[in-house]
Amino acid sequence: MPAHPTGATGPGRRTLLAAGLGAALGPVLPAGAATAAPRAPFGRFGSPADRLTRRTLYVHPGGLGDHTTVQAAVTAAAGPGWTLVLAPGTYRETVVVGPDRTDMTWIGASGDPRDVVVVYANAAGTPLPGGGTHGTSGSATTTVRSDGFTAQDVTFANDFLRTDLPGNPGTQAVALKAQGDRSAFFRCRFLGHQDTLYADSTALDTVARQYFAHCYAEGDVDFVFGRARAVFEHCRFRALLRPDLATAPHGFVFAPSTARSNPYGFLAARCRITSGAPDGFSKLARPWVPGSDPTAWPSLVVRNSALGSGIDAVAPYANMRDAHPWQDQRFAEYRNTGPGAAITVPEDRPQLDPAGAASATRTAYLGDWTPRRPRA
């Protein structure tokens, strides 16, 4: 996604990315911390010597599993249907799940996503050893290109800070880039600043259905973006404070780039959206019409959700580029509550009628696919 229009940089808080929801929810192992083995590192999943199936691999950073890194386990899991059980720890690495690793499942062994953190610190402007920079897609800590991917109780993070590349506008830093169809995430966290969660597809003419349930995502600029057909249910989104900016907007929660041929883009239902910025300093969304798809027709529905005071109730939407005003996109709301959902200027907050709301459902978006949580 484009950098913030100001191009400003700011220190951010790497500790916030390590802790996610913060001390109120308990500690998580920070980057670089010791990875001493807990007494039962795989909890209810037993141990590598007591496998669930012949297609289960155990990952433990201290060497008590089959592999010490997530990427090593992904590489070893050739073919479809593998499950990776991740022991508590911080996995500082980049991970790519190729298209041939279909129906792969990652499970955080402790049942608490704060305990299992996959994190790195690349950004769009981070130099490559051979010249050039990573770009937005290349900045992703975890990239999933396979269909049927499922994750539960895992944190995906990118702890790049704008001060790591002072003056460089390439501050997009993706925690997860998901491109596959039938991708599901349960009780996962997505931590970053700009472009945290990239819900994408493998091609313009390919539909990627994705489902996020009881997840948490945080960031500042366009931190949930892409062209996937994505459903978010019972999720929490938190817009972060930009200490380098004194005026609004501090950022944008959603930035869909839905293909024109796709009738559905992003759906957020029964979610909660809060902000660490001053009241009214965060926008709900802006449309992304990328150069790779100038015909994109961004689609977003936010319904039955609670919007905190940090969301600008007077003007919740903004343009990313003047050539593609948000009013020309498929943006709508339905029965949202909270101070950030107040309708002061009706034309600036398009609302679904009951008939439109009846078609803005998980079933309509996901079709014949029913996401299912993994079982121990």
C-alpha positions, 0 to 999 in steps of 0.5 A: 500500500502507498506510504502515508501521504505525509511521508513522516516517520515515527518511533512506534513501539516494538514492545507493543508488537511483541506484546500485542494486546499489552500487559493487560492480557499477559506477557509474550516471549519478546524477540530474542528472548531465551527459549527454555523448554516448558515442562510440556511444550506441546500441551494436549498434543503430546510429543513427537514420539506420540504423534497425532497422525503420520502427517504431524510435525512438531516445531520447538525452538529449543530442539525438542520437536522435529524442527526448530524453525517453522520454515524447516517444518513447512519445507519438510511437509511435502504434499497436502494435509500436514499439521504443524504443532508449534511450541511456545516461543518466538520464531524470528524468521520469514516463512513461505508456504508454497502452493503445493502445501495444500490443506496445511494447518498450524496450531499453537500448542498452548492454546494462547496466541500470545505464546507462539509468535512468528515475527520478522522486521522487513519493510517495503524499503528494506534493501536487498543484498543484491540491490533493490528493496523488498517491496510490500509483498516481499516484506511479509513475515509469513506468506501463504500461497496454498489453498486450504490453509488453517491457523489457530492460536498463532501470532503473525507479526512484523516489528519493523519501525519507521525509525529503522529506515528514517526518511524512507517512504517504503514503510509498508511492513506485512505480517501475513500475506494470505493468497489461498482459497479456503484460508481460515484463521481462528484466535490468531493475532496480526501485529504491525504498523502499516499494511499488517494483514494482506488478504489477497489472492494469487491472481486478478481473476482468482477468488480467494475466500478467507475467514477470520474468527475471534482474531485481533489485528492492529496497525495504523495505515491500511492495516487490513487490505487486499482483494480477497473475499474475506469475512471477519467475525467477532474480531477486534481491530485496533488502530495505533497511535502515530506519535509522529503525527499531530493531526488527523488522520493517523491512519486507516483500518481497511483498504480493500482492492476488490476485483470488479468481477468479484461481488464480495470483498471484505465483510466485518460482522460483530467486530469491535474497532478501537483506536489508541489515537485521539478521538476521531483521528482514525478512518474506517477505510479508504479504497485501494485501486492498485496500478496492477488493477486499475479497474478494481472496485473496492468492496467493504461492509461493516455490520453489527459492530462496535466502533470506538471514539477513535474512528472519525464519525463525521467522515469515516472514509477517505480517498487514497487517490483522487481519481478513485473517490470512495463514494464510487466504491462499494462501501456500506454499513449496517446497524453499527454502534458506538461513538465512531458509528454515529451518523451525522452526515447520512451521505457520508455513511452509506447504510444497507437496507434490510434486503442488502443486509440479508445478502451480506453474510458469511454464507453469501461470501464463502459459498459452499465452504464451511470453515472448521476449527482444527481439533487436537 
